[in-house]
Amino acid sequence: ALAAAIGVAVIVRSLLRPPKPDEHDETEAGDQAAPNGWGILNWRSFGALLSVTSIDTVVQTGILVFVAFLMLSKGLPLAVATGATVILLAGGVFGKAGCGFLADRLGARQAFIVVQVLTAVGLVAIVTAPNWLALFALLPLGAVAQGSTSITYGFAANLIHPRKMARGYALLYSTGTLASVAGPLVFGWVADTWGIGNAVYFMALIVLGSIPPMLILRIETGEPEASR
C-alpha cells in the first residue's frame, strides 16, 4: 500500500509539473510561425503553377481518353486500338523517372519546356504517321506527356509555407482534378465537330500554352504575401 501511495504521488506530481520554459517558448514560437490563410508565398507564381498543371492535366487526360479512337480511325483492329492507352501509361512509368533526370540535368523550367515541345511534336506525329508506326510512337509520347508531372509538382514545395503544405497541395490537386474533368469534354466536342485528328492537333496547340506561364513562374522563399 505504501509503495502504491508513493507511485500515485509521483504520477500526480509529474502531471502537475509545469512545462520547461524552453519547451514552452519553442511551442509558442512554432504557433506564431504558422501563417494564416493558405500560406502561399507568392500568389502570382502559384497561379502560374496552377495554370501550368491544369493545362498539362487537360492534355494528359485528353490523350488517354481519345488515343484509342484515333487508332480506330487509322484502321487498326479494335483489340490493338484499345491497347493504345496501356502503351501510353507504360511510357509514363518510364517518363516520370526520365523527366526527373532531365530536370536535374537541364533545370526544371528548361526541362519542362523541352518535354512540352516533344509532347506537341508527338501528338502531331501520331496523327500524320501510318497506323502501325503511330502505335509504336505512343510509348515515347506517353513518356513525355505523362512524365511531366514529376517536374511541375516539384515547384509547389517552394511556393507554399512549410506549415501549410497540406492546404497548398490540396488546392493544386483540386485544380488538376477539375481540369481532368473539363479536358475530355472540350476535346470530345472538338472531335465530334471537326474530327478526331483535329482534336489531337488541338491538344498539341493547347500543350504549348503551358510554356508562357512556366516562364513567369519563379521560386519564392520567405513569408506569405499579405493577400492570402
C-alpha positions as CSV (number, residue, x, y, z in Angstrom):
1,A,0.0,0.0,0.0
2,L,2.8,2.3,0.8
3,A,4.5,1.6,-2.5
4,A,1.2,2.3,-4.3
5,A,0.8,5.6,-2.5
6,I,4.3,6.7,-3.4
7,G,3.7,5.7,-7.0
8,V,0.5,7.7,-7.2
9,A,2.2,10.7,-5.6
10,V,5.0,10.6,-8.2
11,I,2.5,10.4,-11.1
12,V,0.4,13.3,-9.8
13,R,3.5,15.4,-9.3
14,S,4.7,14.7,-12.8
15,L,1.2,15.7,-14.2
16,L,1.1,18.9,-12.2
17,R,4.7,19.9,-13.0
18,P,4.7,22.9,-15.4
19,P,6.5,22.5,-18.7
20,K,10.1,23.6,-19.0
21,P,10.5,27.3,-20.1
22,D,12.5,26.4,-23.3
23,E,9.9,23.8,-24.4
24,H,7.0,26.3,-23.8
25,D,8.8,29.0,-25.7
26,E,9.5,26.7,-28.6
27,T,5.8,25.7,-28.8
28,E,4.7,29.4,-28.8
29,A,7.3,30.2,-31.5
30,G,6.1,27.4,-33.6
31,D,2.5,28.5,-33.3
32,Q,3.4,32.1,-34.2
33,A,5.3,30.9,-37.2
34,A,2.2,29.3,-38.7
35,P,0.7,31.8,-41.1
36,N,-3.0,32.5,-41.6
37,G,-4.8,31.6,-44.8
38,W,-3.4,29.4,-47.5
39,G,0.3,30.0,-46.8
40,I,1.1,30.8,-50.4
41,L,4.4,32.7,-50.6
42,N,3.7,34.3,-54.0
43,W,0.2,34.1,-55.5
44,R,1.3,35.2,-58.9
45,S,3.8,32.4,-59.2
46,F,1.4,29.9,-57.6
47,G,-1.3,31.0,-60.0
48,A,1.1,30.4,-62.9
49,L,1.8,26.9,-61.5
50,L,-1.9,26.2,-61.3
51,S,-2.2,27.2,-65.0
52,V,0.7,25.0,-65.9
53,T,-0.5,21.9,-64.1
54,S,-4.1,22.4,-65.3
55,I,-3.1,22.6,-69.0
56,D,-0.8,19.7,-68.5
57,T,-3.6,17.6,-66.9
58,V,-6.1,18.6,-69.6
59,V,-3.8,17.2,-72.3
60,Q,-2.8,14.1,-70.3
61,T,-6.4,13.1,-69.8
62,G,-7.4,14.0,-73.3
63,I,-4.7,11.8,-74.8
64,L,-5.7,8.8,-72.6
65,V,-9.4,9.1,-73.5
66,F,-9.1,9.6,-77.2
67,V,-6.0,7.8,-78.3
68,A,-8.0,4.6,-78.8
69,F,-10.5,6.4,-81.1
70,L,-7.6,7.8,-83.1
71,M,-6.1,4.4,-83.6
72,L,-9.5,3.0,-84.7
73,S,-9.9,5.9,-87.2
74,K,-6.5,4.8,-88.7
75,G,-7.8,1.3,-89.3
76,L,-6.2,-0.6,-86.5
77,P,-8.1,-3.6,-85.1
78,L,-10.2,-2.9,-82.0
79,A,-8.1,-5.1,-79.7
80,V,-5.0,-3.3,-80.8
81,A,-6.5,0.2,-80.7
82,T,-7.8,-0.3,-77.1
83,G,-4.3,-1.3,-76.1
84,A,-3.0,2.1,-77.1
85,T,-4.0,3.5,-73.7
86,V,-1.9,0.8,-72.0
87,I,1.1,1.8,-74.1
88,L,0.7,5.4,-73.2
89,L,0.6,4.5,-69.5
90,A,3.6,2.3,-69.8
91,G,5.5,5.1,-71.4
92,G,4.5,7.3,-68.5
93,V,6.1,4.9,-66.0
94,F,9.5,5.4,-67.6
95,G,8.8,9.0,-68.3
96,K,8.3,10.1,-64.7
97,A,11.8,8.9,-63.9
98,G,13.2,10.2,-67.2
99,C,11.7,13.7,-66.8
100,G,13.0,13.9,-63.3
101,F,16.5,13.0,-64.5
102,L,16.1,15.6,-67.3
103,A,15.1,18.3,-64.7
104,D,18.3,17.5,-62.7
105,R,20.4,18.0,-65.8
106,L,18.8,21.0,-67.5
107,G,16.9,22.6,-64.7
108,A,13.2,22.2,-64.0
109,R,12.0,25.1,-66.2
110,Q,14.1,24.2,-69.2
111,A,13.3,20.5,-68.9
112,F,9.5,21.2,-68.8
113,I,9.7,23.3,-71.9
114,V,11.6,20.6,-73.8
115,V,9.1,18.0,-72.6
116,Q,6.1,20.0,-73.7
117,V,7.5,20.7,-77.1
118,L,8.2,17.0,-77.5
119,T,4.7,16.2,-76.5
120,A,3.3,18.6,-79.1
121,V,5.5,17.0,-81.8
122,G,4.5,13.5,-80.7
123,L,0.8,14.4,-80.9
124,V,1.2,15.7,-84.4
125,A,3.2,12.6,-85.3
126,I,0.6,10.0,-84.2
127,V,-2.0,11.8,-86.4
128,T,0.2,12.0,-89.5
129,A,2.1,8.7,-89.2
130,P,0.9,5.4,-90.7
131,N,-1.2,3.3,-88.4
132,W,1.3,0.9,-87.0
133,L,4.1,3.5,-86.9
134,A,1.7,5.7,-84.9
135,L,1.1,2.9,-82.5
136,F,4.9,2.5,-81.8
137,A,5.2,6.2,-81.3
138,L,2.8,6.1,-78.4
139,L,5.5,4.8,-76.0
140,P,7.8,7.8,-76.2
141,L,4.7,10.1,-76.4
142,G,3.5,8.6,-73.1
143,A,6.9,9.2,-71.6
144,V,6.9,12.9,-72.2
145,A,3.1,13.5,-71.8
146,Q,2.6,11.6,-68.6
147,G,6.1,12.2,-67.1
148,S,5.9,16.0,-67.0
149,T,4.1,15.9,-63.6
150,S,7.3,14.9,-61.9
151,I,8.6,18.3,-62.9
152,T,5.6,20.5,-62.3
153,Y,4.7,19.3,-58.8
154,G,8.2,19.8,-57.6
155,F,7.7,23.5,-57.9
156,A,4.9,23.6,-55.3
157,A,7.1,22.9,-52.3
158,N,9.0,26.1,-52.9
159,L,5.8,28.2,-53.2
160,I,4.0,27.1,-50.1
161,H,4.8,27.8,-46.4
162,P,6.2,24.7,-44.8
163,R,3.4,24.7,-42.2
164,K,0.7,24.9,-44.9
165,M,1.9,22.2,-47.3
166,A,-1.3,20.2,-47.0
167,R,-3.6,23.0,-47.8
168,G,-1.4,24.3,-50.7
169,Y,-1.2,20.8,-52.3
170,A,-4.9,20.3,-51.8
171,L,-5.5,23.4,-53.9
172,L,-3.1,22.3,-56.5
173,Y,-4.5,18.8,-56.8
174,S,-8.1,20.0,-56.8
175,T,-7.4,22.4,-59.7
176,G,-5.8,19.5,-61.6
177,T,-8.9,17.3,-60.9
178,L,-11.2,19.9,-62.3
179,A,-9.0,20.2,-65.4
180,S,-9.1,16.4,-65.9
181,V,-12.9,16.6,-66.0
182,A,-13.0,19.6,-68.4
183,G,-10.4,18.2,-70.8
184,P,-12.3,15.2,-72.3
185,L,-15.5,17.3,-72.6
186,V,-13.8,20.0,-74.6
187,F,-11.8,17.6,-76.8
188,G,-14.8,15.4,-77.3
189,W,-16.8,18.4,-78.6
190,V,-13.9,19.3,-81.0
191,A,-13.7,15.6,-82.2
192,D,-17.5,15.4,-82.9
193,T,-17.4,18.7,-84.7
194,W,-14.2,18.6,-86.7
195,G,-12.9,15.1,-86.4
196,I,-10.6,13.1,-84.1
197,G,-7.5,14.1,-85.9
198,N,-8.2,17.8,-85.5
199,A,-8.9,17.2,-81.8
200,V,-5.4,15.8,-81.3
201,Y,-4.0,18.7,-83.2
202,F,-5.9,21.0,-80.8
203,M,-4.3,19.1,-77.9
204,A,-0.8,19.8,-79.4
205,L,-1.7,23.5,-79.6
206,I,-3.0,23.5,-76.0
207,V,0.0,21.8,-74.6
208,L,2.3,24.6,-75.9
209,G,0.1,27.1,-74.0
210,S,1.7,25.8,-70.8
211,I,5.0,27.3,-71.7
212,P,4.3,31.0,-71.1
213,P,3.1,30.5,-67.5
214,M,6.1,28.4,-66.8
215,L,8.4,31.3,-68.0
216,I,6.9,33.7,-65.4
217,L,6.9,31.2,-62.6
218,R,9.6,31.9,-60.1
219,I,10.6,30.3,-56.8
220,E,9.8,32.2,-53.6
221,T,11.2,32.0,-50.1
222,G,10.1,33.8,-47.0
223,E,6.7,34.8,-45.6
224,P,3.4,34.6,-47.4
225,E,2.1,37.6,-49.2
226,A,-0.4,39.9,-47.4
227,S,-3.2,38.8,-49.7
228,R,-3.5,35.2,-48.6
